Amino acid sequence: MNKTKIAIIGVGYVGINLAVRFPQFFETIAYDIDEEKINLLKEGVDPSNQFSKNDILECGCDFSSDVSALKDVDFYLITVPTPIDSNQQPNQDLVIKAIEGLRDYLNPGDTIVIESTVVPGTTNALKEYLGRDDVNFAFSPERISPSDNTVAFEDIVKVVACESSEKLEELVGIYNKIFKQVERSYDIIASEFAKLLENTSRDINIAMMNEFYLGAISKGIDFNEALRLARTKWNFPNVNKGLVGGHCISVDPHYLSKFLDNSSDSIILHSRRINDSMVESIVSRVISLTKNNDKILVLGLTYKKNCNDFRDSRAMQVYEELKNISDRVVEAYDPYLDHEKDKNSGFDFVLTLVAHNEFVEMTANDWLNLVNQNGAILDFAQVLRDELSSSIKVYY
């Protein structure tokens, strides 16, 4: 095994992916201030539900909540969350605290790699804040998308930016152990900006589709059919309507907007407002399609499909608002959370919000067991695959 020693700071959805893979090549420590999380990992339980017990127990990583374990490390990879605050302003406190926690353990020649999404200029500002010219800084934005199997982990193109050519090549060698392709850059700020471009452009495109969707509904147009036809053109964008939540796509536009000093009418912030408004739009539509005392089932509460993460979930917000403001009986079910549905009795109305595989694989009979004979389904998540009885009205 290579004598290089790596420490991963923050063992969430991103950090755990590095913690499981790096130990076969380097001595690896995965540190988190959450003792409960570390104890679970030591028992082989992955809180993010991405890896099996054997994956965790046999990976060879040293999981620790003891900061003293971070001594004599060569490369520190910072993978802590960078959310927004209640005023939708970037909150990078955890990155700053992570750097402060390393002060007593850094040696000349060590390298700190920021993988967390930050406002452009932050990596260089952190180097100045630390005040150590003998410690190198680099930026390597995470691109992991939990539950998205479109691209295998090792096929993700890993961007690495560092002003030191020597350290850049060392980092390329390290990341090449677990990523097939590493893209070099000497421009840290451009790399920070690129990360925000990735997620902000996706947010804007979804907002565009959400606006088209709402417009189609208002004019009585079948949006799904219109979209199907539009996609027959070779260069039509491969994007759809949807609820935008979670800790990346709904957050990063605020980081970019802060950096650019955008006014409230910028396309970035306007798109954010459109996507945020989808919660109210769906709630209003459900109320218009149901009546008092109807029994409603909401399917899907996590922020994305096939994932147990419900942080900043817009689906959860829809569910909570339906319970709080409508005179209906509202229940919810998500296979990744502790919510139960009553399969023995029919619902007057079913709302699909997240396209979990379990819902996509449901047959016509499965749906008929859920919905009363004269009930209805609002298939916002587009999970229906079979034709249903004509007595059940289906909306999209």
C-alpha positions in Angstrom: 0.0 0.0 0.0 1.2 3.5 -0.8 2.5 5.4 2.3 0.4 8.4 1.5 -2.2 9.1 4.2 -5.6 10.6 3.4 -8.2 12.1 5.8 -11.8 12.7 4.7 -13.4 15.4 6.8 -17.2 14.9 6.8 -18.7 11.4 6.2 -22.0 12.2 4.5 -23.3 11.2 1.1 -20.0 12.4 -0.6 -17.5 11.5 2.1 -18.6 7.9 2.5 -18.0 7.2 -1.2 -14.4 8.3 -0.8 -14.0 6.5 2.5 -15.1 3.2 1.1 -12.9 3.3 -2.0 -9.6 5.0 -1.0 -8.4 2.5 1.6 -7.5 -0.1 -1.0 -4.8 2.3 -2.2 -3.9 4.5 0.8 -4.2 4.6 4.5 -7.5 6.4 5.0 -9.2 8.1 7.9 -12.8 9.3 7.7 -13.5 11.9 10.4 -16.9 13.3 11.4 -18.0 15.3 14.5 -21.2 13.2 14.6 -20.3 10.5 17.0 -23.5 8.6 16.4 -22.8 8.4 12.7 -19.3 7.2 13.3 -20.5 4.5 15.7 -23.0 3.3 13.1 -20.3 3.1 10.5 -18.0 1.2 12.8 -20.9 -1.3 13.1 -21.2 -1.5 9.3 -24.3 0.7 9.0 -24.2 3.3 6.3 -26.7 6.2 7.3 -26.8 7.2 3.7 -28.0 3.8 2.6 -25.5 3.6 -0.3 -23.3 0.7 0.9 -23.9 -2.7 2.5 -22.6 -3.8 5.9 -19.8 -5.8 4.2 -18.8 -2.8 2.1 -18.3 -0.7 5.2 -16.7 -3.3 7.5 -14.4 -4.6 4.9 -13.3 -1.4 3.2 -10.4 -0.8 5.6 -11.2 2.8 6.5 -10.6 4.1 10.0 -13.8 5.9 11.0 -13.3 8.3 13.8 -14.9 11.2 15.7 -11.6 11.9 17.5 -9.9 14.9 16.0 -6.5 13.8 17.2 -6.7 11.0 14.6 -6.0 13.6 12.0 -2.3 14.0 12.7 0.4 12.9 10.3 -2.0 13.1 7.3 -0.7 14.2 3.9 -4.0 15.1 2.1 -7.1 16.4 3.8 -10.3 16.2 1.7 -13.1 18.5 3.0 -16.5 17.1 2.2 -18.8 18.9 4.7 -22.2 20.4 3.8 -22.4 24.0 2.6 -26.1 24.9 2.9 -27.9 28.3 2.8 -29.3 30.0 5.8 -32.9 31.2 6.5 -32.2 34.3 4.3 -31.0 32.1 1.4 -27.5 33.3 1.9 -24.5 30.9 1.6 -23.5 29.3 4.9 -19.9 28.0 4.7 -19.4 27.8 8.5 -18.7 24.1 8.4 -15.9 24.5 5.9 -14.3 27.2 8.0 -14.7 25.0 11.2 -13.1 22.1 9.4 -10.1 24.2 8.5 -9.8 25.6 12.0 -9.9 22.0 13.4 -6.9 21.1 11.3 -4.6 23.9 12.6 -2.9 21.9 15.2 -2.2 18.9 13.0 -0.9 20.4 9.7 2.7 19.9 8.7 4.7 21.7 6.0 3.8 20.3 2.6 0.4 19.0 3.6 -2.5 19.6 1.1 -6.1 20.6 1.9 -8.6 19.8 -0.9 -12.0 21.5 -0.8 -14.6 19.2 -2.3 -17.6 21.1 -0.8 -19.4 23.6 -3.0 -18.3 27.1 -2.2 -18.6 30.7 -3.4 -15.9 31.3 -6.0 -12.8 32.7 -4.3 -13.4 30.7 -1.1 -10.5 28.2 -1.4 -8.0 31.0 -1.8 -9.6 33.0 1.0 -9.3 29.9 3.3 -5.6 29.6 2.5 -5.2 33.3 3.5 -7.3 32.7 6.6 -5.2 29.8 7.7 -2.1 31.8 7.3 0.2 28.9 6.4 2.3 29.4 3.2 3.7 25.9 3.7 0.3 24.3 3.3 -1.2 23.7 -0.2 -4.8 24.3 -1.1 -6.7 22.7 -3.9 -10.3 22.5 -5.1 -12.0 19.4 -6.5 -15.8 19.7 -6.6 -17.8 16.6 -5.8 -20.1 15.3 -8.5 -21.7 12.4 -6.7 -25.5 12.1 -7.3 -26.9 9.6 -4.8 -29.2 6.9 -6.4 -28.4 8.1 -9.9 -26.9 5.2 -11.8 -26.7 7.0 -15.1 -22.9 7.2 -14.7 -20.9 4.8 -12.6 -18.8 6.4 -9.8 -15.5 5.6 -11.5 -16.7 7.1 -14.8 -17.4 10.5 -13.2 -14.9 13.0 -14.6 -13.0 14.4 -11.6 -12.0 18.0 -11.8 -8.9 18.9 -9.7 -7.6 22.5 -9.5 -4.3 23.5 -7.8 -1.9 26.3 -8.4 1.1 24.1 -7.5 2.0 21.9 -10.5 3.7 19.4 -8.3 0.8 19.0 -5.9 -1.6 19.0 -8.8 0.1 16.0 -10.3 0.1 14.2 -6.9 -3.6 14.8 -6.6 -4.2 13.6 -10.1 -2.4 10.4 -9.2 -4.4 10.0 -6.1 -7.8 10.6 -7.7 -6.9 8.4 -10.7 -7.0 5.4 -8.3 -10.8 5.7 -8.1 -11.7 7.8 -11.1 -10.9 6.9 -14.7 -10.6 10.5 -15.8 -9.2 13.4 -13.9 -9.4 16.9 -15.5 -6.6 19.2 -14.4 -6.8 22.9 -13.9 -4.5 25.6 -12.4 -7.4 28.0 -12.0 -9.1 27.4 -8.7 -11.7 30.2 -9.0 -12.8 29.0 -12.5 -13.2 25.5 -11.1 -15.3 26.8 -8.2 -17.4 28.8 -10.7 -17.8 25.7 -12.9 -19.3 23.7 -10.1 -22.0 26.3 -9.6 -22.6 26.5 -13.4 -23.3 22.8 -13.5 -26.1 22.8 -10.9 -27.5 26.3 -11.6 -28.0 25.5 -15.3 -29.9 22.4 -14.4 -32.1 24.4 -12.0 -32.8 27.0 -14.7 -33.7 24.3 -17.3 -36.1 22.6 -14.8 -37.7 25.9 -14.1 -38.3 26.4 -17.8 -40.1 23.1 -18.0 -42.1 23.8 -14.9 -43.3 27.1 -16.4 -44.2 25.2 -19.6 -46.0 22.6 -17.6 -48.1 25.1 -15.6 -48.9 27.0 -18.8 -50.0 23.9 -20.5 -52.3 23.0 -17.6 -53.8 26.5 -17.6 -54.7 26.1 -21.3 -56.0 22.6 -21.1 -53.1 21.1 -23.1 -51.7 17.6 -22.5 -48.1 18.6 -21.4 -46.8 15.0 -21.6 -48.0 14.6 -25.2 -46.5 18.0 -26.1 -43.2 17.1 -24.5 -43.2 13.7 -26.3 -43.6 15.3 -29.6 -41.1 18.1 -28.9 -38.4 15.5 -28.0 -38.6 14.0 -31.5 -36.4 17.0 -32.5 -32.8 15.9 -32.2 -31.5 18.9 -30.2 -34.5 19.4 -27.8 -33.1 19.5 -24.2 -33.4 16.3 -22.2 -35.0 17.8 -19.2 -38.5 17.5 -17.6 -40.6 19.3 -15.0 -40.1 18.4 -11.3 -39.7 19.3 -7.7 -36.3 20.7 -7.0 -35.1 20.2 -3.5 -32.1 18.6 -1.7 -28.8 20.1 -0.8 -27.4 20.9 -4.3 -29.5 22.0 -7.1 -31.8 24.1 -5.0 -28.9 25.6 -3.0 -26.1 26.3 -5.5 -27.9 29.0 -7.5 -27.9 31.1 -4.4 -24.1 30.7 -4.1 -23.7 31.8 -7.7 -26.1 34.6 -7.4 -24.3 35.9 -4.3 -21.0 35.8 -6.2 -22.4 37.6 -9.2 -24.3 40.2 -7.0 -27.5 39.4 -9.0 -30.6 41.5 -8.7 -33.8 39.8 -7.8 -34.9 39.8 -11.5 -31.9 37.7 -12.7 -32.7 34.5 -14.5 -31.0 32.6 -11.7 -33.2 33.9 -8.9 -36.3 34.0 -11.1 -35.8 30.3 -11.8 -35.4 29.6 -8.1 -38.8 31.3 -7.5 -40.5 29.2 -10.2 -39.2 26.0 -8.8 -40.0 26.9 -5.2 -43.5 27.9 -6.2 -44.2 24.4 -7.5 -45.1 23.3 -4.0 -48.0 25.7 -3.9 -49.0 25.0 -7.4 -49.3 21.2 -6.7 -51.1 21.8 -3.5 -53.6 24.1 -5.2 -54.2 21.7 -8.0 -54.8 18.8 -5.6 -57.4 20.9 -3.7 -59.1 21.8 -7.0 -59.3 18.2 -8.0 -60.6 16.9 -4.6 -63.4 17.7 -2.2 -63.7 17.9 1.5 -63.2 14.7 3.4 -61.6 12.9 0.5 -59.0 10.4 1.5 -55.7 11.3 -0.2 -52.5 9.3 -0.5 -49.1 11.0 -1.3 -46.6 8.7 -2.8 -42.9 9.7 -2.3 -41.5 12.1 0.2 -37.7 12.1 -0.3 -36.1 14.9 -2.4 -35.2 12.5 -5.3 -36.0 9.0 -6.5 -34.5 5.8 -4.9 -32.8 7.8 -2.2 -33.5 8.0 1.6 -32.5 11.7 1.8 -35.4 14.0 2.6 -33.3 17.1 3.5 -35.1 20.2 2.0 -37.5 17.8 0.2 -40.2 19.7 -1.8 -42.3 16.5 -1.8 -42.3 16.6 2.0 -43.4 20.2 1.9 -46.3 19.3 -0.4 -47.4 16.6 2.0 -47.1 18.9 5.1 -49.1 21.7 3.4 -51.8 19.4 2.3 -52.2 18.1 5.9 -52.1 21.6 7.3 -54.3 23.7 5.0 -56.8 21.4 3.4 -59.9 19.8 4.8 -58.9 16.3 3.6 -57.6 13.1 5.1 -54.0 13.0 4.0 -51.7 10.0 4.3 -48.2 9.4 2.8 -46.0 6.5 1.9 -42.3 6.4 1.0 -40.4 3.1 0.9 -37.3 4.9 2.1 -39.0 6.5 5.1 -41.1 5.3 8.1 -44.5 6.1 6.6 -47.1 3.5 6.1 -50.0 3.3 3.7 -53.3 1.4 4.2 -53.3 -1.1 1.3 -56.6 -2.7 2.4 -58.8 0.4 1.8 -59.1 2.6 -1.3 -58.2 6.2 -1.5 -60.2 8.8 -3.3 -57.1 10.5 -4.7 -53.5 9.5 -5.1 -50.7 12.0 -5.8 -47.3 10.7 -7.0 -44.4 13.0 -6.3 -41.2 10.9 -6.4 -40.6 8.2 -9.1 -39.2 5.5 -6.8 -38.7 2.2 -8.5 -41.3 0.6 -6.3 -43.9 2.9 -7.8 -42.8 2.6 -11.4 -43.0 -1.2 -11.0 -46.6 -1.1 -9.8 -49.1 -2.9 -12.0 -52.6 -1.8 -13.0 -54.0 -4.1 -10.3 -51.7 -2.5 -7.7 -53.1 0.9 -8.5 -56.7 -0.3 -8.6 -56.2 -1.6 -5.0 -55.2 1.8 -3.9 -57.8 4.0 -5.7 -61.5 3.8 -5.3 -63.5 2.9 -8.4 -64.4 6.6 -9.0 -61.2 8.0 -7.6 -58.4 9.9 -9.4 -54.6 9.9 -9.7 -52.4 13.0 -10.2 -49.3 11.4 -11.6 -46.9 14.3 -11.3 -43.9 11.9 -11.0 -45.0 10.1 -14.2 -44.7 6.6 -12.7 -47.8 5.0 -14.3 -46.9 2.4 -16.9 -50.2 0.5 -17.4 -53.6 1.6 -18.7 -56.1 1.8 -15.8 -59.8 1.4 -15.6 -61.7 4.1 -17.4 -63.5 4.8 -14.1 -60.3 6.2 -12.6 -59.4 9.6 -13.8 -55.7 10.2 -14.4 -54.2 13.7 -14.4 -50.6 14.6 -15.2 
